Amino acid sequence: MAEFTVNDLKRILYEAAGTNDDVHMNGADLADQRFTDLDYDSLAVLELSSRIEREYGITIPDGDLSHTMPLREAVTYVVARLAEVKV
């Protein structure tokens, strides 16, 4: 099964934003930050979902990843979707 971590999420967010600026994505509590805390809106999360779908071969229904959800919860969701695909 493909692995998906907070670092994978962070990488995809950077790619979607076209930046590699680590300023607001550093810190021990990154996984507990919400997308909104990191200045990502619902459109950015929609783009993130689309990129995850393409890269990992899963489907993420619109609205399942929310811009108000903590990154840790988003990672847990993606890992669960990956497990469903492999079953």
C-alpha positions in Angstrom: 0.0 0.0 0.0 1.2 3.5 -0.8 2.2 5.5 2.2 0.9 9.0 2.8 2.3 11.3 5.5 2.1 14.9 6.6 5.3 15.5 4.6 3.5 14.2 1.4 0.7 16.5 2.1 3.1 19.4 2.6 4.9 18.6 -0.6 1.7 18.5 -2.6 0.5 21.8 -1.1 3.8 23.4 -2.1 3.5 22.0 -5.6 -0.1 23.3 -5.9 0.9 26.7 -4.7 4.0 26.9 -6.9 6.2 27.7 -3.9 8.8 26.0 -1.7 8.5 28.6 1.1 8.8 26.7 4.4 8.0 29.8 6.5 4.5 28.9 7.6 4.8 25.1 7.4 7.5 24.5 10.0 7.0 23.5 13.6 6.4 20.5 15.7 2.6 21.1 15.7 2.2 21.3 11.9 0.0 18.2 11.8 -2.4 19.8 14.3 -2.7 23.0 12.2 -5.8 23.5 10.1 -5.6 24.4 6.4 -7.1 27.8 7.3 -4.3 28.3 9.9 -1.8 28.0 7.1 -3.8 30.4 4.8 -5.2 27.7 2.5 -8.8 28.3 1.5 -11.4 25.8 0.2 -10.1 26.3 -3.4 -6.6 25.4 -2.4 -7.9 22.2 -0.6 -9.9 21.3 -3.7 -6.7 21.6 -5.8 -4.9 19.5 -3.1 -7.6 16.8 -3.4 -7.3 16.7 -7.2 -3.5 16.3 -7.0 -3.8 13.6 -4.4 -6.3 11.8 -6.6 -4.0 11.9 -9.6 -0.8 10.9 -7.8 -2.3 8.2 -5.6 -5.0 6.8 -7.8 -7.9 7.4 -5.4 -11.1 9.3 -5.5 -11.9 12.0 -2.9 -15.5 13.2 -3.1 -15.9 16.9 -3.1 -16.1 18.2 0.5 -14.5 15.2 2.1 -11.3 17.3 2.7 -12.3 20.5 4.3 -10.2 23.7 4.6 -11.1 23.7 8.3 -9.8 20.3 9.0 -6.4 19.7 10.7 -3.7 18.3 8.5 -3.4 15.2 10.7 -7.1 14.4 10.0 -6.6 14.9 6.3 -3.7 12.5 6.3 -5.7 9.9 8.2 -8.5 10.3 5.7 -6.2 9.8 2.7 -4.6 6.8 4.3 -8.1 5.3 4.8 -9.0 5.9 1.2 -5.7 4.2 0.1 -6.6 1.2 2.2 -10.0 1.0 0.7 -8.5 0.9 -2.8 -6.2 -1.9 -1.9 -8.9 -4.1 -0.3 
